[in-house]
Amino acid sequence: MIKPSVLLISSKDDFSTDYIVSTLRRRGVEYWRVNLEDLDSIAMELDPVGGRVRAITEGGEVHIDEQSLHAVYYRGPSYTRHFTPEDIEPRELFRRQHGWIFLRSLSLLDGAIWIDTPQAVYRAEHKALQLQRAARLGMSVPLTSISNSWVLAKSRVDAPMVAIKPIDTLVFTDADSQGFTYTQMEPRDALPTLQLGGAPCILQQGLLEKVDIRVTVVGGRVFAASITQDGEGVQGDWRPLKQSVQVCECQLPPELSRNCVELVRSFGLNYGAIDLARVRDTFFFLELNPMGEWAWLEDTFGGAIPEALTEMLIA
């Protein structure tokens, strides 16, 4: 029988969890990883009153209770988003939705350290709240309007270029692939004809001659990396050019580092990925990704991020 001290909730294709597994194994920590896809082949029961979990797997039984469980690393959605082809089988959609709902229900094991609870992640994903809190901490924020009307937004976003962003993460999935929505930059003069179709979005001052900075916060530790292409900042969204950019470790001003840590903590999170943009000597806050990917930074920081996460899980 396995009584793990660390529980990993994930999916099979999550590389971040793979790194954590490798680090836990090297340290000899007993853990159990349950993936959404595993629910087809294992039997699990949650006792909501007693705060216990039992599972029967090919490798034997797993028992989890609040006395033996020390920490949980959660890599799943805070709520179920589905932007899928209309021809997805309803039974498969039901299975995915209720599988994640069941795994999110394990957050009642609240005696353990969570990185992070779905409830905290859900609140932290609200971009309007992120911008408000960042500004209140004294961080610079681009001119921003959240609206379904350029007529109403144009007086607030007085800039030559305007960045158009969704107010929530949009992931379109089918059986074989995923698609994402990226930030779109448009000249201000072109926006009078913008048709938003009644769907609110973020309309924000387009930052020109910027350098993107990715800040990964683990507890009180800060890992900052600049993102450039051929030594220059990428204008617009750098993510479609991910294969051709250079990611290098950089240093933030001490006060900005403290603000990043405080922003993450203000949402009750132990982990957060923050996107900044540096324009000359000013660092602008763009957004907080409470479950932002960090595996793509492994070459930059040489294993320091999974080590820091593991330290928190086993401290």
C-alpha positions, 0 to 999 in steps of 0.5 A: 500500500502506498501512503504518499506524502506528495500528491501530483494532480496533472495530465499525461502530457504536462512536462512541468509535472514530469520535472517535479517527478524527476526531482522527487525521485532523486530526493527519495520522496514518496509521491503519487501522480494521478492524471486525468487520463488515469481515471479510465484505468483506476478506481478512486473514492473520495470520503468528503467528511473524513478527508480520505482518498482510496485508489486501486491501481495496477501497482496496488492500493493508494491511501491518502489522508490529511495526516500523511499527506504533506503537499499537493502539486495541482496542474489542472484547470480551475474550472472547466473550459471547453471550446471544442469542435461540435462533433466531439462525442458528448460522452467524452466531453462529460468524462473530461468535465467530471474527471476534472471536477472530481480531481478539483474536489480533492482540494478539501484536503486543505491540511496540505500545502497546495501549489495551488488550490483551484479556488485560489487559481480561479480568483487569480485568473481574473485579469481585471483584478490582476491589473487593479492589484498591480496598480495598487502595489505601485506597479506601472500598468498600460492604459487599459479598458475592458469593453465591448465598444471602441466608442467607449474605450477610445478616450481611455486608451489614447495610444498610437497602437492598441493591443487587443486581448481576450479577457480569459484564456481561450484554448481550442482543442480537438483530439490531436491538437490545441489552438490558442488566441494571441494578442493582436496589435492594431493602429488606433486609426483602424479601430473605428471599424472594429466589430467586437460583436458584443464580446468584451475584450481588453483594449490596452495601450500598445507598448512599442520598443519593449522587451518582454520579461517573464517572472516566475515566482515560487514562494519568496523566490523570483526567477526573471528572464528576458525574451528577445529576438536577435538581441531586440525586443519582439513587437507584439506577441512573442509567443508565435515566434517561440522557436526563434527567440532567445530567453536569458536570465535577468535581474529586476529592481529589488522593489519590483521583485518584492511587488511580484512576490506580494502580488502572487501572495495577495491571491493566496498563491504559492506560485505565479508566472508574471508577464512584464514589458520593459520600455526603456527604464519602465517595467509595465505589468501585463498579466499574472498566469497563476498556472503559467508554464515554466518547463520552457525555462529549464535551459535558462535556469538549469533546474532551479525552478523545479528544485524550488517547487520541490523544496516547497512541497517537502519543506 
